[in-house]
């Protein structure tokens, strides 16, 4: 996309402009009517269009072509050629999204100034799109645990389709990264990925943000749906979308078109929709805060994103990735992790999931005192969980139990934590805690700890009947 399309019904005019531009080193294509114009654009979008308003014996005039281009190829600048008596129409074209206009008969120097400026705008837009695409392509999915591999397998299955995907999972678990992975590995990877923060937009502004608007003063202002044309629109925390907007989004999913706020022309869009939520949408439907019809439209392919606690094996890999990332982006120290730090990280509670882990790594790197390995004492909660004097602070409940019961409760919780840390792998757990595999099995049985399959991994939990009997 580096040439200029010249559209004029007068052969002499379009050839004159073409010769001038070729002398300046630009490549050109020519069209005399709307059918030729649309055929050229559909073959390959140009970097710039020079468009006459009046096209004799043409199915569409210049304004109609402009509207179509701004709808289907909004990043292509359009320079209008206007006769002396058509200045008002040319100004109206600017409000419809034209880059600028040149009045006939035109001055060559003025023409070249406008063309160079418009081509620079086109170049910057292309670079911006390439940066966005590179950002999407670099959205990394990291992990080796069974829950992670199960998630990746599901994501790979939907990348080649155009089906709508609903990602569910707790806050901070990486739902947006999963959405970007789908986009980056799909046929739409070179098209936009646009995020709608449903919880972050005021309800009274949501429709303008999504659909855009048209006003006499400002002309056309495209919304997020229009900006995502050809690519992916991602509804982040879709349960927070206002109820009134839900009805209109439902209509867009059905018709693939909409009106801008204040506008009358239909805007056609080609979109793939990915949504996410950390809430129970069935409960939201029962509470009449989410439309059931929209839920069924969005939930074509449901995919659950596991919490960080379900994939504790991945914590070292993720932490090392974040350390490298902060080193590259902020110049923070590239530090290793000690075995004690890894062990503590894998046994911590992570209500904020991967996002919380990333924030913790950044905090430790900022507050750390050097470039040596990160030690367990640098992690939050160390003072509460032992401190430097080696003492262990007991919880209130544990401190009130007799020694035998307290010991069993501690052993049960400790072994539950370690088994889940190693993804249910008994051999690795036994090796870490310093027990024979058979002895660990006997200990687990006596404590009422059993394992069950969940998301492709063995998860340990307490057998309630055995615990009650004890």
Secondary structure per residue as TSV (DSSP state, phi and psi in degrees):
chain	resnum	aa	ss	phi	psi
A	1	X	-	360.0	78.3
A	2	X	-	-137.3	7.0
A	3	X	-	-107.2	175.0
A	4	X	E	-117.2	128.9
A	5	X	E	-96.4	122.5
A	6	X	E	-107.0	121.7
A	7	X	E	-119.2	113.0
A	8	X	-	-157.0	140.1
A	9	X	S	-78.7	-11.4
A	10	X	-	-95.5	116.8
A	11	X	H	-59.0	-41.8
A	12	X	H	-61.5	-40.0
A	13	X	H	-66.5	-49.0
A	14	X	H	-67.7	-34.2
A	15	X	H	-72.7	-34.4
A	16	X	H	-63.9	-47.0
A	17	X	H	-62.4	-40.4
A	18	X	H	-61.9	-44.1
A	19	X	H	-64.0	-40.8
A	20	X	H	-62.3	-45.2
A	21	X	H	-70.0	-37.0
A	22	X	H	-63.3	-37.9
A	23	X	H	-62.6	-26.1
A	24	X	T	-92.0	3.9
A	25	X	T	93.5	8.9
A	26	X	-	-91.7	146.1
A	27	X	-	-89.4	143.4
A	28	X	E	-133.5	156.3
A	29	X	E	-129.9	154.7
A	30	X	E	-124.3	145.7
A	31	X	E	-147.0	145.1
A	32	X	S	-108.8	-13.5
A	33	X	S	-150.2	180.0
A	34	X	H	-67.7	-37.5
A	35	X	H	-64.1	-44.8
A	36	X	H	-64.1	-39.4
A	37	X	H	-61.2	-50.5
A	38	X	H	-66.3	-33.5
A	39	X	H	-64.9	-41.7
A	40	X	H	-64.9	-43.1
A	41	X	H	-66.2	-40.9
A	42	X	H	-69.4	-28.9
A	43	X	H	-67.3	-49.0
A	44	X	S	-163.6	126.5
A	45	X	-	-64.4	131.4
A	46	X	-	-77.7	170.4
A	47	X	S	-77.3	-24.6
A	48	X	E	-158.4	147.6
A	49	X	E	-122.1	129.0
A	50	X	E	-102.9	118.1
A	51	X	E	-129.1	122.7
A	52	X	E	-76.7	140.3
A	53	X	S	-69.6	-45.4
A	54	X	-	-98.4	123.2
A	55	X	-	-123.7	108.2
A	56	X	T	-66.6	139.9
A	57	X	T	54.9	39.7
A	58	X	-	-118.0	143.4
A	59	X	S	-64.9	-34.8
A	60	X	S	-124.4	142.4
A	61	X	-	-87.1	-178.2
A	62	X	H	-61.3	-37.7
A	63	X	H	-65.3	-41.0
A	64	X	H	-63.3	-42.3
A	65	X	H	-63.9	-42.6
A	66	X	H	-57.4	-47.5
A	67	X	H	-59.7	-41.4
A	68	X	H	-66.1	-43.2
A	69	X	H	-63.4	-45.5
A	70	X	H	-67.7	-22.6
A	71	X	H	-79.5	-46.0
A	72	X	H	-96.2	-26.5
A	73	X	-	-136.2	64.4
A	74	X	T	-62.0	-18.8
A	75	X	T	-86.1	-5.3
A	76	X	S	-87.9	116.4
A	77	X	E	-68.3	143.9
A	78	X	E	-123.5	121.5
A	79	X	E	-102.8	123.7
A	80	X	E	-89.2	136.3
A	81	X	E	-99.2	125.0
A	82	X	E	-129.2	136.0
A	83	X	-	-70.5	165.6
A	84	X	G	-56.8	-37.3
A	85	X	G	-84.4	6.4
A	86	X	G	-117.3	24.2
A	87	X	H	-61.9	-40.9
A	88	X	H	-61.2	-40.5
A	89	X	H	-66.5	-38.7
A	90	X	H	-63.5	-41.3
A	91	X	H	-63.7	-40.2
A	92	X	H	-61.9	-34.9
A	93	X	H	-66.1	-36.0
A	94	X	H	-59.4	-42.2
A	95	X	H	-67.6	-23.1
A	96	X	T	-84.3	-1.7
A	97	X	T	115.6	2.3
A	98	X	-	-64.3	148.3
A	99	X	-	-73.6	-44.7
A	100	X	E	-166.6	176.3
A	101	X	E	-135.7	152.7
A	102	X	E	-122.4	130.0
A	103	X	E	-89.3	136.1
A	104	X	S	-82.6	145.3
A	105	X	S	-72.8	137.6
A	106	X	-	-91.9	152.3
A	107	X	-	-88.2	130.6
A	108	X	H	-61.0	-42.5
A	109	X	H	-62.9	-42.0
A	110	X	H	-64.0	-42.1
A	111	X	H	-57.4	-46.8
A	112	X	H	-67.7	-35.8
A	113	X	H	-61.6	-47.1
A	114	X	H	-64.0	-43.5
A	115	X	H	-63.5	-45.5
A	116	X	H	-63.0	-40.8
A	117	X	H	-64.8	-42.7
A	118	X	H	-67.0	-38.6
A	119	X	H	-66.5	-35.7
A	120	X	H	-65.8	-40.0
A	121	X	H	-60.2	-43.8
A	122	X	H	-62.5	-41.7
A	123	X	H	-63.6	-43.3
A	124	X	H	-64.8	-38.6
A	125	X	H	-64.4	-41.2
A	126	X	H	-64.6	-42.5
A	127	X	H	-62.5	-40.5
A	128	X	H	-62.6	-42.8
A	129	X	H	-64.3	-40.5
A	130	X	H	-64.3	-38.0
A	131	X	H	-64.3	-42.3
A	132	X	H	-62.2	-42.1
A	133	X	H	-67.6	-37.7
A	134	X	H	-66.1	-37.3
A	135	X	H	-63.0	-42.8
A	136	X	H	-65.0	-43.9
A	137	X	H	-64.5	-25.1
A	138	X	T	-90.2	1.5
A	139	X	-	-65.8	110.2
A	140	X	-	-97.7	138.8
A	141	X	-	-102.8	121.5
A	142	X	-	-123.0	135.7
A	143	X	-	156.5	160.6
A	144	X	-	-131.9	-4.4
A	145	X	S	-69.1	162.2
A	146	X	H	-62.3	-44.5
A	147	X	H	-60.7	-38.8
A	148	X	H	-64.6	-44.8
A	149	X	H	-63.8	-36.2
A	150	X	H	-65.2	-41.3
A	151	X	H	-62.4	-47.7
A	152	X	H	-61.2	-37.7
A	153	X	H	-61.6	-42.1
A	154	X	H	-66.6	-41.8
A	155	X	H	-64.0	-40.7
A	156	X	H	-62.6	-32.1
A	157	X	H	-69.3	-28.7
A	158	X	H	-97.4	-7.4
A	159	X	H	-64.6	-35.0
A	160	X	T	-86.8	-7.9
A	161	X	S	-96.0	-179.4
A	162	X	-	-115.5	11.8
A	163	X	-	-67.4	150.4
A	164	X	-	-75.9	138.9
A	165	X	E	-120.4	136.5
A	166	X	E	-114.2	114.5
A	167	X	E	-96.3	124.4
A	168	X	E	-117.4	150.1
A	169	X	-	159.6	162.9
A	170	X	-	-67.0	160.2
A	171	X	T	-58.2	136.0
A	172	X	T	84.0	4.4
A	173	X	S	-82.0	-11.6
A	174	X	S	106.4	31.3
A	175	X	H	-67.5	-39.0
A	176	X	H	-68.5	-37.5
A	177	X	H	-60.4	-40.3
A	178	X	H	-64.3	-40.5
A	179	X	H	-63.9	-42.0
A	180	X	H	-66.9	-33.0
A	181	X	H	-63.6	-44.6
A	182	X	H	-57.7	-47.8
A	183	X	H	-63.2	-46.9
A	184	X	H	-65.1	-23.9
A	185	X	T	-107.0	16.0
A	186	X	S	-106.5	175.6
A	187	X	T	-69.2	-11.5
A	188	X	T	-97.3	13.2
A	189	X	T	-58.6	-30.8
A	190	X	T	-85.8	-3.8
A	191	X	S	-99.4	171.0
A	192	X	-	-66.2	152.1
A	193	X	E	-118.8	112.1
A	194	X	E	-117.3	126.1
A	195	X	E	-97.5	132.0
A	196	X	E	-107.2	110.8
A	197	X	E	-83.2	88.7
A	198	X	T	-61.2	-28.9
A	199	X	T	-85.0	-17.1
A	200	X	T	-100.1	-3.6
A	201	X	S	-104.8	130.9
A	202	X	-	-59.9	136.6
A	203	X	G	-52.8	-36.9
A	204	X	G	-76.0	-8.2
A	205	X	G	-109.4	-6.0
A	206	X	H	-58.6	-42.9
A	207	X	H	-69.1	-37.8
A	208	X	H	-65.3	-40.6
A	209	X	H	-62.9	-41.6
A	210	X	H	-78.3	-48.4
A	211	X	H	-97.0	-12.7
A	212	X	-	78.6	-177.2
A	213	X	E	-151.2	162.0
A	214	X	E	-127.9	127.1
A	215	X	E	-134.4	152.7
A	216	X	T	-59.6	-35.3
A	217	X	T	-79.1	-42.9
A	218	X	T	-103.9	-7.7
A	219	X	E	70.7	-140.9
A	220	X	E	-89.9	130.0
A	221	X	E	-123.6	102.0
A	222	X	-	-63.0	142.7
A	223	X	-	-91.6	-176.4
A	224	X	H	-65.6	-35.8
A	225	X	H	-61.4	-43.0
A	226	X	H	-67.8	-38.0
A	227	X	H	-66.3	-26.7
A	228	X	T	-88.6	3.4
A	229	X	T	-50.9	127.6
A	230	X	T	89.3	-13.0
A	231	X	S	-120.5	-135.3
A	232	X	E	-121.0	133.9
A	233	X	E	-107.0	126.6
A	234	X	E	-113.7	112.9
A	235	X	E	-89.0	99.7
A	236	X	E	-81.5	125.8
A	237	X	T	53.2	63.2
A	238	X	G	-64.6	-20.3
A	239	X	G	-63.5	-19.4
A	240	X	G	-89.8	2.4
A	241	X	S	-69.1	132.8
A	242	X	-	-56.7	145.2
A	243	X	H	-59.4	-41.5
A	244	X	H	-63.2	-39.1
A	245	X	H	-67.6	-33.2
A	246	X	H	-56.6	-40.7
A	247	X	H	-62.4	-40.4
A	248	X	H	-73.3	-36.1
A	249	X	H	-65.0	-38.8
A	250	X	H	-57.6	-42.6
A	251	X	H	-66.1	-37.7
A	252	X	H	-63.5	-40.5
A	253	X	H	-64.1	-32.0
A	254	X	H	-78.5	-47.4
A	255	X	H	-94.9	-19.5
A	256	X	S	58.4	32.0
A	257	X	E	-157.3	163.3
A	258	X	E	-162.8	172.2
A	259	X	E	-106.4	139.3
A	260	X	-	-67.3	156.3
A	261	X	B	-64.2	122.9
A	262	X	T	86.2	-2.5
A	263	X	-	-105.5	164.9
A	264	X	-	-117.5	-22.5
A	265	X	S	-77.2	140.0
A	266	X	E	-74.3	136.8
A	267	X	E	-109.4	118.5
A	268	X	E	-92.8	136.2
A	269	X	-	-132.8	147.8
A	270	X	-	-116.0	107.9
A	271	X	-	-133.1	147.3
A	272	X	E	-105.0	135.2
A	273	X	E	-109.5	126.2
A	274	X	E	-122.4	133.3
A	275	X	E	-123.4	162.2
A	276	X	E	-144.7	155.8
A	277	X	E	-158.5	148.2
A	278	X	S	-109.0	11.4
A	279	X	S	-113.1	163.9
A	280	X	-	-83.5	103.7
A	281	X	H	-69.8	-26.3
A	282	X	H	-61.0	-42.0
A	283	X	H	-67.2	-38.1
A	284	X	H	-64.2	-37.1
A	285	X	H	-65.4	-43.8
A	286	X	H	-63.0	-31.6
A	287	X	T	-86.5	3.8
A	288	X	T	61.0	32.5
A	289	X	S	-107.8	-4.7
A	290	X	S	-142.5	134.9
A	291	X	-	-78.3	129.4
A	292	X	H	-63.4	-38.1
A	293	X	H	-62.6	-39.9
A	294	X	H	-67.4	-39.2
A	295	X	H	-57.9	-46.1
A	296	X	H	-66.6	-33.0
A	297	X	H	-69.7	-37.4
A	298	X	H	-84.5	-29.7
A	299	X	-	-92.9	42.5
A	300	X	S	-66.4	-47.5
A	301	X	E	-122.7	100.6
A	302	X	E	-82.8	133.3
A	303	X	E	-132.7	125.4
A	304	X	E	-91.5	127.5
A	305	X	-	-96.0	120.1
A	306	X	-	-69.4	152.2
A	307	X	-	-72.0	166.8
A	308	X	G	-66.4	-32.3
A	309	X	G	-67.3	-24.4
A	310	X	G	-79.5	-13.5
A	311	X	G	-132.8	51.2
A	312	X	G	-60.3	-28.4
A	313	X	G	-58.3	-26.2
A	314	X	G	-84.2	-8.4
A	315	X	H	-57.7	-46.8
A	316	X	H	-59.4	-43.7
A	317	X	H	-62.8	-44.2
A	318	X	H	-65.2	-43.5
A	319	X	H	-61.7	-43.7
A	320	X	H	-63.9	-37.0
A	321	X	H	-63.4	-44.2
A	322	X	H	-67.1	-36.4
A	323	X	H	-60.2	-46.9
A	324	X	H	-64.1	-38.8
A	325	X	H	-65.3	-44.9
A	326	X	H	-69.3	-30.1
A	327	X	H	-64.9	-42.8
A	328	X	H	-73.0	-38.7
A	329	X	H	-90.4	-32.0
A	330	X	H	-122.1	-4.0
A	331	X	-	73.7	18.9
A	332	X	-	-72.6	156.1
A	333	X	-	-59.3	140.7
A	334	X	-	-87.1	94.9
A	335	X	-	-110.5	147.5
A	336	X	-	-83.7	175.0
A	337	X	B	-116.7	131.0
A	338	X	-	-74.9	161.3
A	339	X	H	-62.0	-37.4
A	340	X	H	-64.4	-40.0
A	341	X	H	-64.7	-42.4
A	342	X	H	-62.9	-45.3
A	343	X	H	-60.4	-42.7
A	344	X	H	-66.5	-42.5
A	345	X	H	-58.5	-41.1
A	346	X	H	-73.6	-12.8
A	347	X	H	-108.7	-2.4
A	348	X	S	-74.0	161.0
A	349	X	-	-89.4	134.2
A	350	X	-	-124.0	72.9
A	351	X	T	-64.0	-25.9
A	352	X	T	-93.9	1.5
A	353	X	H	59.4	-143.9
A	354	X	H	-60.9	-36.3
A	355	X	H	-62.2	-40.1
A	356	X	H	-65.0	-41.0
A	357	X	H	-61.3	-43.7
A	358	X	H	-61.8	-44.6
A	359	X	H	-63.2	-38.6
A	360	X	H	-64.0	-44.0
A	361	X	H	-60.9	-44.3
A	362	X	H	-61.5	-43.3
A	363	X	H	-59.8	-46.9
A	364	X	H	-63.8	-40.9
A	365	X	H	-66.7	-37.2
A	366	X	H	-71.3	-44.4
A	367	X	H	-86.7	-12.2
A	368	X	-	-62.4	160.2
A	369	X	-	-105.7	14.4
A	370	X	S	174.3	-160.4
A	371	X	S	-112.0	6.7
A	372	X	S	-70.0	173.4
A	373	X	-	-59.1	146.2
A	374	X	B	-73.4	126.4
A	375	X	-	-104.8	161.1
A	376	X	G	-58.7	-33.9
A	377	X	G	-66.1	-17.3
A	378	X	G	-82.2	-12.5
A	379	X	S	-82.9	147.8
A	380	X	T	-63.2	147.5
A	381	X	T	90.1	-2.2
A	382	X	T	-64.3	-40.8
A	383	X	T	-63.3	-41.3
A	384	X	T	-69.0	-28.2
A	385	X	T	-103.1	24.1
A	386	X	T	150.8	-45.8
A	387	X	T	69.6	-172.9
A	388	X	T	-83.7	-13.3
A	389	X	T	-90.6	2.7
A	390	X	T	82.9	-1.6
A	391	X	-	-76.9	148.4
A	392	X	-	-108.7	125.9
A	393	X	-	-89.6	119.6
A	394	X	-	-80.8	145.2
A	395	X	-	-70.3	160.0
A	396	X	H	-58.7	-42.2
A	397	X	H	-65.5	-42.9
A	398	X	H	-67.9	-35.7
A	399	X	H	-68.7	-18.0
A	400	X	T	-92.8	-4.9
A	401	X	S	-88.7	153.2
A	402	X	-	-61.8	158.7
A	403	X	H	-55.4	-46.0
A	404	X	H	-61.5	-46.1
A	405	X	H	-68.7	-38.3
A	406	X	H	-64.4	-40.9
A	407	X	H	-63.3	-43.3
A	408	X	H	-64.2	-42.1
A	409	X	H	-63.2	-42.2
A	410	X	H	-65.3	-46.6
A	411	X	H	-60.9	-41.8
A	412	X	H	-62.1	-48.3
A	413	X	H	-66.4	-40.5
A	414	X	H	-62.9	-46.7
A	415	X	H	-71.1	-35.9
A	416	X	H	-57.9	-46.4
A	417	X	H	-61.8	-45.8
A	418	X	H	-68.4	-40.5
A	419	X	H	-63.3	-45.4
A	420	X	H	-67.6	-32.5
A	421	X	H	-60.0	-38.7
A	422	X	T	-97.4	22.7
A	423	X	T	63.4	29.6
A	424	X	T	82.3	6.0
A	425	X	-	-79.7	106.4
A	426	X	H	-65.8	-39.3
A	427	X	H	-62.3	-46.3
A	428	X	H	-66.6	-38.4
A	429	X	H	-63.0	-46.7
A	430	X	H	-60.1	-41.6
A	431	X	H	-62.5	-41.6
A	432	X	H	-69.3	-44.0
A	433	X	H	-81.7	-7.0
A	434	X	T	80.3	38.0
A	435	X	-	-126.3	155.5
A	436	X	-	-69.0	149.0
A	437	X	H	-56.9	-44.6
A	438	X	H	-66.0	-37.8
A	439	X	H	-66.2	-37.8
A	440	X	H	-65.2	-41.0
A	441	X	H	-59.0	-44.2
A	442	X	H	-64.8	-41.2
A	443	X	H	-63.1	-43.5
A	444	X	H	-61.3	-42.9
A	445	X	H	-63.1	-42.5
A	446	X	H	-67.4	-28.1
A	447	X	H	-90.9	-3.2
A	448	X	T	76.9	25.1
A	449	X	E	-95.3	124.7
A	450	X	E	-125.1	162.7
A	451	X	E	-117.8	146.8
A	452	X	E	-139.8	156.1
A	453	X	E	-78.7	133.7
A	454	X	E	-151.4	124.9
A	455	X	T	52.6	37.0
A	456	X	T	80.8	10.1
A	457	X	E	-137.2	153.3
A	458	X	E	-80.4	123.4
A	459	X	E	-114.0	130.0
A	460	X	E	-86.6	142.5
A	461	X	E	-151.9	171.0
A	462	X	E	-90.5	131.6
A	463	X	-	-72.1	109.2
A	464	X	H	-62.6	-34.2
A	465	X	H	-67.3	-43.0
A	466	X	H	-66.0	-41.1
A	467	X	H	-63.9	-41.9
A	468	X	H	-65.1	-38.6
A	469	X	H	-66.0	-33.7
A	470	X	-	-71.0	360.0
